[in-house]
Amino acid sequence: MSTSEYQVTGMTCGHCEMAIRDEVSRIPGVEGIDVSAQSGRLVVRSSAPVDDTAVLAAVDEAGYQAVRS
Amino acid sequence: MSTSEYQVTGMTCGHCEMAIRDEVSRIPGVEGIDVSAQSGRLVVRSSAPVDDTAVLAAVDEAGYQAVRS
């Protein structure tokens, strides 16, 4: 199990969390997601290490910006 | 054409606006909706005067609170 953590800017509510969850969950190998609009923290758990580029692209697709933290 | 205006609390973003738009648009007779997270203003246009109770219930269903203004 691998865990990657990101800091997301722009989330304001539960809908924003859902939008990010929807996009990130489509990445192959992702098995768990914790995301908080309050803290801006996104944690992605995966069987094998996940490609940061794919996660950042998924967050961007949802309409937000993230950096690896 | 009838216009009713409401003040909604709790909206933070475009997703919130969409959630309210989705619910209010289901009310029979509603022909147009303006909703702004920034101002909290919801304007409902309808062919005949719309029932305030139905609008307030739709906003509640979306997860927000509104009052007639």
Backbone of each chain as nested JSON, in Angstrom:
{
  "chains": [
    {"id": "A", "residues": [
      {"number": 1, "name": "MET", "atoms": {"N": [0.85, -1.212, 0.0], "CA": [0.0, 0.0, 0.0], "C": [0.875, 1.248, 0.0]}},
      {"number": 2, "name": "SER", "atoms": {"N": [0.535, 2.17, -0.875], "CA": [1.279, 3.424, -1.006], "C": [0.347, 4.59, -0.689]}},
      {"number": 3, "name": "THR", "atoms": {"N": [0.893, 5.633, -0.088], "CA": [0.091, 6.808, 0.254], "C": [0.765, 8.065, -0.288]}},
      {"number": 4, "name": "SER", "atoms": {"N": [0.018, 8.897, -0.99], "CA": [0.546, 10.154, -1.515], "C": [-0.324, 11.295, -1.009]}},
      {"number": 5, "name": "GLU", "atoms": {"N": [0.326, 12.394, -0.638], "CA": [-0.43, 13.501, -0.069], "C": [-0.229, 14.771, -0.898]}},
      {"number": 6, "name": "TYR", "atoms": {"N": [-1.323, 15.519, -1.048], "CA": [-1.31, 16.729, -1.877], "C": [-2.028, 17.852, -1.142]}},
      {"number": 7, "name": "GLN", "atoms": {"N": [-1.677, 19.07, -1.506], "CA": [-2.372, 20.241, -0.972], "C": [-3.157, 20.877, -2.123]}},
      {"number": 8, "name": "VAL", "atoms": {"N": [-4.449, 20.991, -1.937], "CA": [-5.344, 21.487, -2.989], "C": [-5.843, 22.878, -2.607]}},
      {"number": 9, "name": "THR", "atoms": {"N": [-5.852, 23.793, -3.558], "CA": [-6.409, 25.122, -3.286], "C": [-7.723, 25.294, -4.042]}},
      {"number": 10, "name": "GLY", "atoms": {"N": [-8.654, 25.983, -3.422], "CA": [-9.888, 26.36, -4.1], "C": [-11.129, 25.614, -3.66]}},
      {"number": 11, "name": "MET", "atoms": {"N": [-10.965, 24.509, -2.907], "CA": [-12.165, 23.805, -2.447], "C": [-12.862, 24.635, -1.369]}},
      {"number": 12, "name": "THR", "atoms": {"N": [-14.192, 24.691, -1.459], "CA": [-14.935, 25.446, -0.449], "C": [-15.977, 24.607, 0.278]}},
      {"number": 13, "name": "CYS", "atoms": {"N": [-16.366, 23.468, -0.289], "CA": [-17.487, 22.728, 0.306], "C": [-17.45, 21.256, -0.068]}},
      {"number": 14, "name": "GLY", "atoms": {"N": [-18.435, 20.54, 0.416], "CA": [-18.512, 19.108, 0.157], "C": [-18.666, 18.759, -1.313]}},
      {"number": 15, "name": "HIS", "atoms": {"N": [-19.307, 19.665, -2.08], "CA": [-19.422, 19.421, -3.524], "C": [-18.042, 19.415, -4.166]}},
      {"number": 16, "name": "CYS", "atoms": {"N": [-17.185, 20.321, -3.698], "CA": [-15.82, 20.401, -4.238], "C": [-15.061, 19.11, -3.917]}},
      {"number": 17, "name": "GLU", "atoms": {"N": [-15.215, 18.642, -2.688], "CA": [-14.576, 17.382, -2.298], "C": [-15.05, 16.251, -3.21]}},
      {"number": 18, "name": "MET", "atoms": {"N": [-16.337, 16.217, -3.472], "CA": [-16.907, 15.153, -4.316], "C": [-16.367, 15.225, -5.731]}},
      {"number": 19, "name": "ALA", "atoms": {"N": [-16.238, 16.445, -6.256], "CA": [-15.742, 16.619, -7.628], "C": [-14.318, 16.055, -7.743]}},
      {"number": 20, "name": "ILE", "atoms": {"N": [-13.496, 16.32, -6.742], "CA": [-12.118, 15.81, -6.747], "C": [-12.111, 14.297, -6.542]}},
      {"number": 21, "name": "ARG", "atoms": {"N": [-12.925, 13.838, -5.625], "CA": [-13.012, 12.396, -5.369], "C": [-13.405, 11.642, -6.653]}},
      {"number": 22, "name": "ASP", "atoms": {"N": [-14.386, 12.183, -7.359], "CA": [-14.855, 11.548, -8.6], "C": [-13.724, 11.399, -9.605]}},
      {"number": 23, "name": "GLU", "atoms": {"N": [-12.948, 12.464, -9.784], "CA": [-11.886, 12.437, -10.797], "C": [-10.716, 11.545, -10.363]}},
      {"number": 24, "name": "VAL", "atoms": {"N": [-10.291, 11.688, -9.115], "CA": [-9.108, 10.939, -8.647], "C": [-9.412, 9.437, -8.576]}},
      {"number": 25, "name": "SER", "atoms": {"N": [-10.661, 9.092, -8.286], "CA": [-11.011, 7.672, -8.157], "C": [-10.936, 6.929, -9.493]}},
      {"number": 26, "name": "ARG", "atoms": {"N": [-10.866, 7.69, -10.584], "CA": [-10.772, 7.044, -11.907], "C": [-9.352, 6.598, -12.241]}},
      {"number": 27, "name": "ILE", "atoms": {"N": [-8.379, 7.035, -11.456], "CA": [-6.985, 6.662, -11.743], "C": [-6.775, 5.19, -11.381]}},
      {"number": 28, "name": "PRO", "atoms": {"N": [-6.282, 4.398, -12.316], "CA": [-6.081, 2.97, -12.047], "C": [-5.17, 2.758, -10.832]}},
      {"number": 29, "name": "GLY", "atoms": {"N": [-5.561, 1.852, -9.971], "CA": [-4.75, 1.524, -8.806], "C": [-5.13, 2.281, -7.548]}},
      {"number": 30, "name": "VAL", "atoms": {"N": [-5.922, 3.342, -7.685], "CA": [-6.338, 4.115, -6.508], "C": [-7.366, 3.31, -5.717]}},
      {"number": 31, "name": "GLU", "atoms": {"N": [-7.085, 3.129, -4.429], "CA": [-7.951, 2.302, -3.596], "C": [-8.623, 3.068, -2.47]}},
      {"number": 32, "name": "GLY", "atoms": {"N": [-8.131, 4.279, -2.212], "CA": [-8.751, 5.071, -1.155], "C": [-8.407, 6.532, -1.311]}},
      {"number": 33, "name": "ILE", "atoms": {"N": [-9.354, 7.406, -0.947], "CA": [-9.165, 8.851, -1.069], "C": [-9.708, 9.528, 0.181]}},
      {"number": 34, "name": "ASP", "atoms": {"N": [-8.878, 10.375, 0.781], "CA": [-9.37, 11.281, 1.819], "C": [-9.19, 12.682, 1.289]}},
      {"number": 35, "name": "VAL", "atoms": {"N": [-10.247, 13.473, 1.337], "CA": [-10.131, 14.84, 0.84], "C": [-10.953, 15.757, 1.735]}},
      {"number": 36, "name": "SER", "atoms": {"N": [-10.377, 16.899, 2.096], "CA": [-11.029, 17.837, 2.997], "C": [-10.977, 19.246, 2.441]}},
      {"number": 37, "name": "ALA", "atoms": {"N": [-12.148, 19.833, 2.245], "CA": [-12.206, 21.223, 1.79], "C": [-11.645, 22.144, 2.872]}},
      {"number": 38, "name": "GLN", "atoms": {"N": [-11.86, 21.772, 4.121], "CA": [-11.436, 22.63, 5.231], "C": [-9.914, 22.76, 5.298]}},
      {"number": 39, "name": "SER", "atoms": {"N": [-9.222, 21.624, 5.176], "CA": [-7.756, 21.65, 5.28], "C": [-7.079, 21.751, 3.916]}},
      {"number": 40, "name": "GLY", "atoms": {"N": [-7.819, 21.432, 2.852], "CA": [-7.231, 21.381, 1.518], "C": [-6.365, 20.151, 1.29]}},
      {"number": 41, "name": "ARG", "atoms": {"N": [-6.442, 19.211, 2.218], "CA": [-5.574, 18.039, 2.157], "C": [-6.229, 16.927, 1.339]}},
      {"number": 42, "name": "LEU", "atoms": {"N": [-5.441, 16.361, 0.436], "CA": [-5.893, 15.213, -0.359], "C": [-4.91, 14.075, -0.147]}},
      {"number": 43, "name": "VAL", "atoms": {"N": [-5.405, 12.945, 0.318], "CA": [-4.561, 11.771, 0.526], "C": [-5.069, 10.655, -0.379]}},
      {"number": 44, "name": "VAL", "atoms": {"N": [-4.164, 10.115, -1.175], "CA": [-4.521, 9.058, -2.121], "C": [-3.79, 7.777, -1.725]}},
      {"number": 45, "name": "ARG", "atoms": {"N": [-4.556, 6.74, -1.484], "CA": [-3.969, 5.437, -1.166], "C": [-4.11, 4.532, -2.388]}},
      {"number": 46, "name": "SER", "atoms": {"N": [-3.033, 3.808, -2.665], "CA": [-3.031, 2.962, -3.855], "C": [-2.208, 1.707, -3.603]}},
      {"number": 47, "name": "SER", "atoms": {"N": [-2.474, 0.703, -4.391], "CA": [-1.768, -0.576, -4.241], "C": [-0.292, -0.396, -4.585]}},
      {"number": 48, "name": "ALA", "atoms": {"N": [-0.016, 0.236, -5.726], "CA": [1.349, 0.585, -6.124], "C": [1.445, 2.11, -6.11]}},
      {"number": 49, "name": "PRO", "atoms": {"N": [2.658, 2.67, -5.999], "CA": [2.777, 4.131, -6.001], "C": [2.066, 4.739, -7.201]}},
      {"number": 50, "name": "VAL", "atoms": {"N": [1.262, 5.779, -6.958], "CA": [0.482, 6.404, -8.011], "C": [1.313, 7.52, -8.669]}},
      {"number": 51, "name": "ASP", "atoms": {"N": [1.076, 7.742, -9.928], "CA": [1.793, 8.778, -10.681], "C": [1.267, 10.155, -10.266]}},
      {"number": 52, "name": "ASP", "atoms": {"N": [2.143, 10.979, -9.685], "CA": [1.727, 12.318, -9.252], "C": [1.087, 13.107, -10.39]}},
      {"number": 53, "name": "THR", "atoms": {"N": [1.639, 12.968, -11.573], "CA": [1.115, 13.701, -12.726], "C": [-0.357, 13.367, -12.966]}},
      {"number": 54, "name": "ALA", "atoms": {"N": [-0.697, 12.088, -12.793], "CA": [-2.082, 11.658, -13.0], "C": [-2.996, 12.269, -11.943]}},
      {"number": 55, "name": "VAL", "atoms": {"N": [-2.523, 12.33, -10.706], "CA": [-3.342, 12.905, -9.629], "C": [-3.528, 14.406, -9.85]}},
      {"number": 56, "name": "LEU", "atoms": {"N": [-2.429, 15.092, -10.182], "CA": [-2.522, 16.539, -10.4], "C": [-3.425, 16.849, -11.593]}},
      {"number": 57, "name": "ALA", "atoms": {"N": [-3.367, 15.995, -12.618], "CA": [-4.229, 16.183, -13.79], "C": [-5.694, 15.945, -13.424]}},
      {"number": 58, "name": "ALA", "atoms": {"N": [-5.957, 14.958, -12.564], "CA": [-7.334, 14.67, -12.142], "C": [-7.903, 15.833, -11.333]}},
      {"number": 59, "name": "VAL", "atoms": {"N": [-7.079, 16.392, -10.457], "CA": [-7.512, 17.538, -9.656], "C": [-7.794, 18.734, -10.576]}},
      {"number": 60, "name": "ASP", "atoms": {"N": [-6.925, 18.921, -11.54], "CA": [-7.112, 20.003, -12.509], "C": [-8.411, 19.806, -13.293]}},
      {"number": 61, "name": "GLU", "atoms": {"N": [-8.673, 18.566, -13.662], "CA": [-9.904, 18.232, -14.402], "C": [-11.146, 18.601, -13.578]}},
      {"number": 62, "name": "ALA", "atoms": {"N": [-11.043, 18.425, -12.267], "CA": [-12.155, 18.77, -11.374], "C": [-12.293, 20.28, -11.193]}},
      {"number": 63, "name": "GLY", "atoms": {"N": [-11.258, 21.032, -11.612], "CA": [-11.351, 22.488, -11.543], "C": [-10.538, 23.126, -10.419]}},
      {"number": 64, "name": "TYR", "atoms": {"N": [-9.551, 22.385, -9.895], "CA": [-8.753, 22.89, -8.773], "C": [-7.272, 22.709, -9.067]}},
      {"number": 65, "name": "GLN", "atoms": {"N": [-6.463, 23.315, -8.213], "CA": [-5.013, 23.196, -8.353], "C": [-4.446, 22.474, -7.139]}},
      {"number": 66, "name": "ALA", "atoms": {"N": [-3.472, 21.607, -7.386], "CA": [-2.849, 20.879, -6.278], "C": [-1.338, 20.837, -6.445]}},
      {"number": 67, "name": "VAL", "atoms": {"N": [-0.658, 20.671, -5.324], "CA": [0.783, 20.396, -5.327], "C": [1.034, 19.205, -4.406]}},
      {"number": 68, "name": "ARG", "atoms": {"N": [2.087, 18.455, -4.708], "CA": [2.501, 17.344, -3.842], "C": [2.981, 17.932, -2.527]}},
      {"number": 69, "name": "SER", "atoms": {"N": [2.587, 17.334, -1.428], "CA": [3.053, 17.841, -0.122], "C": [3.687, 16.72, 0.677]}}
    ]},
    {"id": "B", "residues": [
      {"number": 1, "name": "MET", "atoms": {"N": [-45.727, 36.704, -16.72], "CA": [-44.451, 36.281, -16.104], "C": [-44.383, 36.808, -14.667]}},
      {"number": 2, "name": "SER", "atoms": {"N": [-44.001, 35.933, -13.745], "CA": [-43.89, 36.286, -12.335], "C": [-42.448, 36.093, -11.873]}},
      {"number": 3, "name": "THR", "atoms": {"N": [-41.989, 36.952, -10.976], "CA": [-40.624, 36.84, -10.458], "C": [-40.647, 36.818, -8.934]}},
      {"number": 4, "name": "SER", "atoms": {"N": [-39.972, 35.847, -8.347], "CA": [-39.878, 35.761, -6.887], "C": [-38.41, 35.746, -6.492]}},
      {"number": 5, "name": "GLU", "atoms": {"N": [-38.097, 36.463, -5.417], "CA": [-36.71, 36.572, -5.009], "C": [-36.52, 36.048, -3.589]}},
      {"number": 6, "name": "TYR", "atoms": {"N": [-35.406, 35.365, -3.398], "CA": [-35.109, 34.741, -2.111], "C": [-33.654, 35.012, -1.731]}},
      {"number": 7, "name": "GLN", "atoms": {"N": [-33.387, 34.958, -0.432], "CA": [-32.019, 35.055, 0.05], "C": [-31.618, 33.702, 0.621]}},
      {"number": 8, "name": "VAL", "atoms": {"N": [-30.546, 33.15, 0.082], "CA": [-30.105, 31.806, 0.455], "C": [-28.806, 31.906, 1.259]}},
      {"number": 9, "name": "THR", "atoms": {"N": [-28.728, 31.155, 2.339], "CA": [-27.486, 31.134, 3.114], "C": [-26.789, 29.789, 2.931]}},
      {"number": 10, "name": "GLY", "atoms": {"N": [-25.468, 29.816, 2.9], "CA": [-24.682, 28.581, 2.891], "C": [-24.017, 28.234, 1.581]}},
      {"number": 11, "name": "MET", "atoms": {"N": [-24.415, 28.898, 0.491], "CA": [-23.752, 28.605, -0.783], "C": [-22.324, 29.134, -0.76]}},
      {"number": 12, "name": "THR", "atoms": {"N": [-21.388, 28.353, -1.272], "CA": [-20.001, 28.813, -1.316], "C": [-19.411, 28.813, -2.715]}},
      {"number": 13, "name": "CYS", "atoms": {"N": [-20.012, 28.06, -3.632], "CA": [-19.351, 27.907, -4.948], "C": [-20.354, 27.553, -6.037]}},
      {"number": 14, "name": "GLY", "atoms": {"N": [-19.849, 27.384, -7.22], "CA": [-20.69, 27.065, -8.361], "C": [-21.414, 25.733, -8.226]}},
      {"number": 15, "name": "HIS", "atoms": {"N": [-20.798, 24.779, -7.501], "CA": [-21.484, 23.5, -7.271], "C": [-22.753, 23.722, -6.457]}},
      {"number": 16, "name": "CYS", "atoms": {"N": [-22.656, 24.618, -5.479], "CA": [-23.814, 24.926, -4.633], "C": [-24.916, 25.556, -5.483]}},
      {"number": 17, "name": "GLU", "atoms": {"N": [-24.531, 26.478, -6.353], "CA": [-25.503, 27.102, -7.251], "C": [-26.2, 26.033, -8.099]}},
      {"number": 18, "name": "MET", "atoms": {"N": [-25.405, 25.096, -8.619], "CA": [-25.96, 24.034, -9.465], "C": [-26.928, 23.156, -8.695]}},
      {"number": 19, "name": "ALA", "atoms": {"N": [-26.583, 22.85, -7.436], "CA": [-27.446, 21.986, -6.622], "C": [-28.809, 22.651, -6.428]}},
      {"number": 20, "name": "ILE", "atoms": {"N": [-28.81, 23.952, -6.175], "CA": [-30.071, 24.677, -5.993], "C": [-30.82, 24.787, -7.314]}},
      {"number": 21, "name": "ARG", "atoms": {"N": [-30.095, 25.1, -8.371], "CA": [-30.71, 25.194, -9.703], "C": [-31.406, 23.878, -10.067]}},
      {"number": 22, "name": "ASP", "atoms": {"N": [-30.723, 22.753, -9.806], "CA": [-31.287, 21.438, -10.128], "C": [-32.619, 21.219, -9.417]}},
      {"number": 23, "name": "GLU", "atoms": {"N": [-32.654, 21.55, -8.125], "CA": [-33.872, 21.286, -7.359], "C": [-35.006, 22.255, -7.735]}},
      {"number": 24, "name": "VAL", "atoms": {"N": [-34.674, 23.533, -7.836], "CA": [-35.718, 24.535, -8.097], "C": [-36.306, 24.36, -9.502]}},
      {"number": 25, "name": "SER", "atoms": {"N": [-35.476, 23.907, -10.437], "CA": [-35.953, 23.755, -11.817], "C": [-36.995, 22.648, -11.955]}},
      {"number": 26, "name": "ARG", "atoms": {"N": [-37.111, 21.805, -10.923], "CA": [-38.125, 20.732, -10.982], "C": [-39.527, 21.211, -10.631]}},
      {"number": 27, "name": "ILE", "atoms": {"N": [-39.62, 22.414, -10.08], "CA": [-40.934, 22.927, -9.685], "C": [-41.737, 23.279, -10.942]}},
      {"number": 28, "name": "PRO", "atoms": {"N": [-42.944, 22.732, -11.074], "CA": [-43.754, 23.012, -12.259], "C": [-43.989, 24.51, -12.448]}},
      {"number": 29, "name": "GLY", "atoms": {"N": [-43.824, 24.979, -13.655], "CA": [-44.075, 26.377, -13.978], "C": [-42.832, 27.248, -13.945]}},
      {"number": 30, "name": "VAL", "atoms": {"N": [-41.738, 26.739, -13.343], "CA": [-40.505, 27.534, -13.286], "C": [-39.882, 27.59, -14.677]}},
      {"number": 31, "name": "GLU", "atoms": {"N": [-39.617, 28.811, -15.115], "CA": [-39.093, 28.982, -16.473], "C": [-37.702, 29.583, -16.513]}},
      {"number": 32, "name": "GLY", "atoms": {"N": [-37.267, 30.133, -15.372], "CA": [-35.922, 30.699, -15.341], "C": [-35.422, 30.834, -13.921]}},
      {"number": 33, "name": "ILE", "atoms": {"N": [-34.117, 30.662, -13.735], "CA": [-33.518, 30.72, -12.396], "C": [-32.215, 31.494, -12.49]}},
      {"number": 34, "name": "ASP", "atoms": {"N": [-32.067, 32.495, -11.623], "CA": [-30.764, 33.132, -11.429], "C": [-30.343, 32.851, -9.999]}},
      {"number": 35, "name": "VAL", "atoms": {"N": [-29.138, 32.34, -9.823], "CA": [-28.687, 32.056, -8.465], "C": [-27.202, 32.391, -8.369]}},
      {"number": 36, "name": "SER", "atoms": {"N": [-26.849, 33.065, -7.278], "CA": [-25.466, 33.496, -7.094], "C": [-24.963, 33.122, -5.712]}},
      {"number": 37, "name": "ALA", "atoms": {"N": [-23.895, 32.329, -5.669], "CA": [-23.283, 31.983, -4.382], "C": [-22.708, 33.235, -3.731]}},
      {"number": 38, "name": "GLN", "atoms": {"N": [-22.209, 34.146, -4.554], "CA": [-21.547, 35.331, -4.021], "C": [-22.526, 36.241, -3.265]}},
      {"number": 39, "name": "SER", "atoms": {"N": [-23.696, 36.471, -3.859], "CA": [-24.67, 37.366, -3.227], "C": [-25.693, 36.606, -2.394]}},
      {"number": 40, "name": "GLY", "atoms": {"N": [-25.822, 35.296, -2.635], "CA": [-26.835, 34.507, -1.95], "C": [-28.233, 34.732, -2.531]}},
      {"number": 41, "name": "ARG", "atoms": {"N": [-28.295, 35.418, -3.666], "CA": [-29.58, 35.794, -4.251], "C": [-30.091, 34.709, -5.193]}},
      {"number": 42, "name": "LEU", "atoms": {"N": [-31.352, 34.376, -5.015], "CA": [-32.015, 33.409, -5.899], "C": [-33.244, 34.078, -6.49]}},
      {"number": 43, "name": "VAL", "atoms": {"N": [-33.319, 34.133, -7.8], "CA": [-34.469, 34.717, -8.475], "C": [-35.124, 33.635, -9.325]}},
      {"number": 44, "name": "VAL", "atoms": {"N": [-36.403, 33.461, -9.112], "CA": [-37.156, 32.427, -9.825], "C": [-38.199, 33.099, -10.707]}},
      {"number": 45, "name": "ARG", "atoms": {"N": [-38.127, 32.827, -11.991], "CA": [-39.125, 33.347, -12.927], "C": [-40.071, 32.218, -13.32]}},
      {"number": 46, "name": "SER", "atoms": {"N": [-41.341, 32.54, -13.369], "CA": [-42.334, 31.515, -13.672], "C": [-43.494, 32.124, -14.441]}},
      {"number": 47, "name": "SER", "atoms": {"N": [-44.214, 31.265, -15.136], "CA": [-45.344, 31.73, -15.937], "C": [-46.449, 32.26, -15.028]}},
      {"number": 48, "name": "ALA", "atoms": {"N": [-46.784, 31.48, -13.985], "CA": [-47.734, 31.911, -12.967], "C": [-46.957, 32.053, -11.654]}},
      {"number": 49, "name": "PRO", "atoms": {"N": [-47.478, 32.841, -10.695], "CA": [-46.76, 32.975, -9.416], "C": [-46.444, 31.604, -8.827]}},
      {"number": 50, "name": "VAL", "atoms": {"N": [-45.195, 31.435, -8.393], "CA": [-44.767, 30.141, -7.875], "C": [-45.027, 30.103, -6.362]}},
      {"number": 51, "name": "ASP", "atoms": {"N": [-45.28, 28.911, -5.846], "CA": [-45.542, 28.736, -4.422], "C": [-44.218, 28.853, -3.645]}},
      {"number": 52, "name": "ASP", "atoms": {"N": [-44.144, 29.875, -2.762], "CA": [-42.915, 30.055, -1.978], "C": [-42.527, 28.784, -1.226]}},
      {"number": 53, "name": "THR", "atoms": {"N": [-43.515, 28.105, -0.699], "CA": [-43.236, 26.893, 0.073], "C": [-42.491, 25.865, -0.773]}},
      {"number": 54, "name": "ALA", "atoms": {"N": [-42.88, 25.771, -2.046], "CA": [-42.226, 24.815, -2.943], "C": [-40.772, 25.214, -3.202]}},
      {"number": 55, "name": "VAL", "atoms": {"N": [-40.535, 26.519, -3.342], "CA": [-39.164, 26.996, -3.584], "C": [-38.299, 26.766, -2.345]}},
      {"number": 56, "name": "LEU", "atoms": {"N": [-38.851, 27.119, -1.186], "CA": [-38.084, 26.954, 0.056], "C": [-37.795, 25.473, 0.309]}},
      {"number": 57, "name": "ALA", "atoms": {"N": [-38.749, 24.612, -0.036], "CA": [-38.544, 23.173, 0.141], "C": [-37.472, 22.658, -0.821]}},
      {"number": 58, "name": "ALA", "atoms": {"N": [-37.464, 23.186, -2.037], "CA": [-36.464, 22.765, -3.032], "C": [-35.066, 23.188, -2.594]}},
      {"number": 59, "name": "VAL", "atoms": {"N": [-34.96, 24.399, -2.061], "CA": [-33.656, 24.878, -1.56], "C": [-33.208, 24.006, -0.389]}},
      {"number": 60, "name": "ASP", "atoms": {"N": [-34.15, 23.685, 0.49], "CA": [-33.848, 22.821, 1.629], "C": [-33.371, 21.453, 1.149]}},
      {"number": 61, "name": "GLU", "atoms": {"N": [-34.025, 20.94, 0.126], "CA": [-33.658, 19.629, -0.441], "C": [-32.218, 19.65, -0.958]}},
      {"number": 62, "name": "ALA", "atoms": {"N": [-31.822, 20.801, -1.484], "CA": [-30.448, 20.944, -1.988], "C": [-29.439, 21.082, -0.848]}},
      {"number": 63, "name": "GLY", "atoms": {"N": [-29.943, 21.331, 0.363], "CA": [-29.047, 21.412, 1.512], "C": [-28.771, 22.822, 2.015]}},
      {"number": 64, "name": "TYR", "atoms": {"N": [-29.656, 23.777, 1.663], "CA": [-29.451, 25.172, 2.054], "C": [-30.721, 25.736, 2.662]}},
      {"number": 65, "name": "GLN", "atoms": {"N": [-30.609, 26.922, 3.232], "CA": [-31.754, 27.59, 3.816], "C": [-32.02, 28.877, 3.055]}},
      {"number": 66, "name": "ALA", "atoms": {"N": [-33.3, 29.175, 2.851], "CA": [-33.651, 30.405, 2.142], "C": [-34.815, 31.097, 2.837]}},
      {"number": 67, "name": "VAL", "atoms": {"N": [-34.91, 32.401, 2.616], "CA": [-36.081, 33.168, 3.026], "C": [-36.508, 34.025, 1.838]}},
      {"number": 68, "name": "ARG", "atoms": {"N": [-37.79, 34.32, 1.767], "CA": [-38.325, 35.211, 0.747], "C": [-37.758, 36.601, 0.998]}},
      {"number": 69, "name": "SER", "atoms": {"N": [-37.352, 37.286, -0.041], "CA": [-36.821, 38.642, 0.159], "C": [-37.532, 39.607, -0.759]}}
    ]}
  ]
}
